[in-house]
Amino acid sequence: MSANMGAASPTTKRSGDVLRTSTNNASDGVGGSPTTKRNGDVLRTSTNNAPDGVGGSPTTTQTTTQLVVVGAGGHGRELADIVRAAAAVDLDAHELLGVVDDGAPDRPLLARMGLRFLGRLDAVIDRPVGLLLGVGDPDTRAALDRGTDFADVPSIMHPTATLGSESELGAGAVLAQGVHVTTNVRIGRHSHINVGSTVSHDCRVGAYVTVCPGVRLTGNVTVGDGVFIGASATVLPGVTIGTGAIIGAGAVVCTDVDEATTVRGVPARPVILL
């Protein structure tokens, strides 16, 4: 298709170990789609406007990294599936080497899944790999992250997840199957957005946050570091959830939640310890 008839076809370029995919804008500026770029350990999506401000051109930048999942329990195995699903549709996606666990994992199950058990965490400390923290508890993820020093920690998206325009994923962030992140969203370091959840426009999600399956974060929600949001909870527009808070499964959060506070119910209210 000629340039004066619409958007041009995508081009792919490799510079060193970085894969870039771009689509040149049509001369009339019509067409285009969000742009995704990996800059260091942050995945960003933005839209490059055409000269008349309509539409834009997509560009994708990603560094291929060998990955190890820390944790061989259920959450870790889910993360391993996400990495392998991404690799199945993109040959330049990150390569999964295996899993590590300082406990006693189910090795027969790992073998049936085709996952290599690499031993304890210290077995990979000196290897040039990226670590995905396959642990559901926010405090444990934070402790693991602060206790290791790995330069390259990528963010990971399942192929069925979507990341809207002007949105960012921090290092180690995970979007699981069927997650939808819309426009102008920030998701912090090692935060996990689990299966079928939605993070809507202008949300700010801190570091080490766990969003369980089926959660709905509506527009302009702010979530502090280390928050745990239970399955199928809904947080209404404009609400702020303080650092370290816990939101019970199925809760509907209509008002702000203080730091280190547990709420549950519809509408969500603080849990009173007797």
C-alpha distance (Angstrom), angle and dihedral (degrees) to the residues before:
residue distance angle dihedral
M1 . . .
S2 3.79 . .
A3 3.79 121.2 .
N4 3.79 94.1 -111.6
M5 3.81 92.3 56.9
G6 3.83 101.0 58.2
A7 3.79 143.2 -67.1
A8 3.79 118.8 -8.4
S9 3.78 125.5 -126.3
P10 3.81 121.6 -87.6
T11 3.79 122.4 -95.1
T12 3.79 127.3 -155.1
K13 3.79 124.5 -151.2
R14 3.79 131.3 179.0
S15 3.78 119.4 -150.8
G16 3.79 110.4 -177.7
D17 3.80 104.9 -49.1
V18 3.82 94.9 -22.2
L19 3.79 121.6 103.9
R20 3.79 115.2 -151.5
T21 3.79 125.9 -172.6
S22 3.79 120.3 -174.9
T23 3.78 140.5 168.9
N24 3.77 119.3 -150.5
N25 3.79 115.9 -131.6
A26 3.77 120.7 -112.7
S27 3.79 115.0 -108.4
D28 3.80 90.4 -111.1
G29 3.82 89.7 55.7
V30 3.79 94.2 -125.1
G31 3.78 120.5 136.4
G32 3.79 133.0 17.8
S33 3.78 135.2 126.0
P34 3.79 142.2 -134.6
T35 3.79 119.8 -48.7
T36 3.81 121.9 -132.0
K37 3.80 120.6 -160.5
R38 3.77 132.9 173.4
N39 3.81 110.3 -147.7
G40 3.77 110.9 179.9
D41 3.79 105.4 -50.1
V42 3.82 97.5 -20.1
L43 3.79 126.1 91.8
R44 3.80 111.7 -149.6
T45 3.78 131.1 -174.3
S46 3.80 120.2 -162.5
T47 3.79 140.3 151.9
N48 3.80 121.4 -119.4
N49 3.79 106.5 -146.8
A50 3.75 121.6 -135.1
P51 3.84 118.1 -122.7
D52 3.81 92.6 -88.0
G53 3.81 91.3 46.3
V54 3.81 94.9 -111.4
G55 3.78 119.9 124.0
G56 3.79 123.8 -26.4
S57 3.79 144.2 -144.6
P58 3.79 129.2 -86.9
T59 3.79 120.9 -126.1
T60 3.80 125.5 178.0
T61 3.80 124.2 -163.5
Q62 3.80 122.1 -179.9
T63 3.77 136.6 161.4
T64 3.80 116.8 -141.8
T65 3.82 111.2 -128.2
Q66 3.77 135.4 178.0
L67 3.80 107.5 -120.0
V68 3.78 136.6 -156.7
V69 3.80 121.6 -167.9
V70 3.80 114.1 -138.4
G71 3.80 107.2 -143.5
A72 3.78 128.0 37.8
G73 3.80 97.8 -153.1
G74 3.78 125.3 102.8
H75 3.80 96.1 -69.7
G76 3.78 93.0 46.9
R77 3.79 91.8 50.0
E78 3.81 89.5 50.6
L79 3.81 89.5 54.0
A80 3.79 90.2 49.6
D81 3.81 89.3 53.8
I82 3.81 90.4 51.4
V83 3.81 92.1 52.8
R84 3.80 92.0 48.2
A85 3.80 92.4 46.4
A86 3.81 90.1 53.4
A87 3.80 90.7 49.0
A88 3.82 91.1 50.2
V89 3.81 91.7 63.1
D90 3.81 98.7 32.6
L91 3.79 120.5 42.2
D92 3.80 88.9 -162.9
A93 3.79 93.2 56.6
H94 3.79 121.2 113.9
E95 3.81 118.2 -69.4
L96 3.81 117.8 -124.4
L97 3.81 111.8 -139.9
G98 3.80 96.7 -179.7
V99 3.80 143.5 -87.2
V100 3.79 135.3 -67.1
D101 3.79 128.3 -157.3
D102 3.80 132.7 172.9
G103 3.80 90.5 -152.2
A104 3.79 132.3 61.2
P105 3.82 107.5 -74.1
D106 3.79 125.0 -167.9
R107 3.79 96.9 -97.2
P108 3.82 96.4 -177.4
L109 3.82 89.3 55.0
L110 3.81 91.0 48.4
A111 3.80 89.3 50.3
R112 3.80 92.1 51.1
M113 3.81 88.5 51.6
G114 3.78 91.1 50.2
L115 3.82 92.0 -117.8
R116 3.79 118.7 146.2
F117 3.79 114.3 -133.1
L118 3.81 105.3 -142.3
G119 3.80 97.5 -174.7
R120 3.78 128.0 -118.5
L121 3.80 125.0 -5.2
D122 3.80 92.4 -101.8
A123 3.82 88.6 62.8
V124 3.82 89.7 75.7
I125 3.81 100.8 32.4
D126 3.81 93.0 105.4
R127 3.81 96.4 40.3
P128 3.83 122.7 100.4
V129 3.80 95.2 -117.4
G130 3.78 138.1 125.2
L131 3.79 118.7 -117.8
L132 3.78 125.2 -138.6
L133 3.79 110.2 -164.5
G134 3.80 105.1 -134.1
V135 3.79 96.2 -170.1
G136 3.79 123.2 112.3
D137 3.82 98.1 -152.4
P138 3.83 111.9 91.0
D139 3.82 95.8 -148.3
T140 3.81 92.2 51.6
R141 3.81 91.4 49.7
A142 3.80 90.4 50.3
A143 3.81 91.8 49.7
L144 3.81 92.3 48.3
D145 3.79 91.9 48.7
R146 3.79 93.7 49.1
G147 3.79 91.5 45.7
T148 3.80 95.9 56.2
D149 3.79 134.1 57.9
F150 3.79 111.5 -148.2
A151 3.77 116.5 155.5
D152 3.81 98.5 -157.0
V153 3.80 115.7 51.6
P154 3.81 110.0 157.3
S155 3.76 129.1 -162.0
I156 3.80 116.2 -118.5
M157 3.81 132.3 -147.0
H158 3.78 127.6 -172.6
P159 3.83 110.6 -127.6
T160 3.82 90.2 -113.1
A161 3.82 92.9 54.5
T162 3.81 120.9 93.4
L163 3.81 131.6 -149.2
G164 3.79 116.9 -162.6
S165 3.78 132.4 -144.4
E166 3.82 120.7 -62.1
S167 3.81 92.0 10.6
E168 3.81 128.9 133.6
L169 3.79 136.8 -156.1
G170 3.79 117.3 -158.6
A171 3.79 125.7 -137.8
G172 3.79 112.6 -61.2
A173 3.81 94.1 7.8
V174 3.80 115.5 147.7
L175 3.80 131.7 -152.6
A176 3.81 109.7 -167.0
Q177 3.81 130.5 -157.1
G178 3.79 115.1 -44.8
V179 3.81 96.4 2.7
H180 3.80 115.5 150.2
V181 3.80 120.9 -159.5
T182 3.79 112.3 -178.8
T183 3.80 131.2 -164.7
N184 3.82 131.2 -29.2
V185 3.81 95.8 1.5
R186 3.81 126.9 150.5
I187 3.81 120.1 -157.5
G188 3.78 116.5 -173.6
R189 3.76 136.6 -132.6
H190 3.81 116.9 -55.4
S191 3.80 93.2 -5.9
H192 3.79 114.9 149.4
I193 3.80 123.1 -147.7
N194 3.78 105.2 -166.3
V195 3.80 134.6 -148.7
G196 3.79 118.2 -42.0
S197 3.80 97.9 -5.1
T198 3.80 125.4 142.7
V199 3.81 127.7 -145.0
S200 3.79 108.9 -170.8
H201 3.79 134.2 -157.3
D202 3.80 122.7 -42.2
C203 3.81 96.1 1.6
R204 3.80 119.6 152.6
V205 3.79 115.3 -153.1
G206 3.80 117.2 -174.9
A207 3.79 131.2 -143.7
Y208 3.82 125.5 -63.3
V209 3.80 93.5 13.3
T210 3.80 120.0 156.1
V211 3.80 115.6 -151.1
C212 3.80 108.1 -173.6
P213 3.82 124.2 -146.0
G214 3.78 119.3 -62.2
V215 3.81 97.8 14.3
R216 3.81 120.4 152.3
L217 3.79 118.3 -151.2
T218 3.80 104.2 -175.8
G219 3.81 124.7 -158.3
N220 3.81 124.5 -44.3
V221 3.80 95.5 5.6
T222 3.81 116.9 156.8
V223 3.81 118.2 -154.5
G224 3.82 119.8 -171.4
D225 3.79 127.1 -139.4
G226 3.79 119.2 -70.0
V227 3.82 96.9 14.5
F228 3.81 120.4 154.8
I229 3.82 116.0 -151.7
G230 3.80 114.6 -168.7
A231 3.78 126.3 -133.6
S232 3.83 118.6 -67.0
A233 3.80 94.3 2.4
T234 3.81 117.9 150.0
V235 3.80 124.2 -148.4
L236 3.81 113.7 -162.4
P237 3.82 125.3 -135.6
G238 3.79 119.2 -67.8
V239 3.80 96.6 10.6
T240 3.81 120.6 142.4
I241 3.80 120.5 -150.6
G242 3.79 114.4 -160.1
T243 3.78 127.4 -129.2
G244 3.79 115.1 -73.3
A245 3.81 95.8 8.3
I246 3.80 122.6 148.0
I247 3.81 121.9 -141.8
G248 3.80 114.7 -160.4
A249 3.78 122.5 -126.6
G250 3.79 113.0 -84.8
A251 3.80 94.0 10.8
V252 3.79 121.5 148.0
V253 3.80 107.7 -144.8
C254 3.79 110.9 -155.1
T255 3.82 101.2 161.0
D256 3.79 137.2 36.7
V257 3.80 118.5 -72.3
D258 3.81 120.7 -141.7
E259 3.79 123.2 -127.0
A260 3.82 117.2 -79.7
T261 3.81 90.9 8.4
T262 3.80 126.6 135.8
V263 3.80 117.6 -144.7
R264 3.77 132.5 178.0
G265 3.80 141.7 164.1
V266 3.79 137.9 49.9
P267 2.93 106.1 -42.1
A268 3.79 93.7 19.3
R269 3.79 115.5 -115.3
P270 3.81 131.7 178.3
V271 3.77 115.8 -87.8
I272 3.80 110.7 -116.7
L273 3.79 112.8 -144.0
L274 3.82 111.6 -143.7
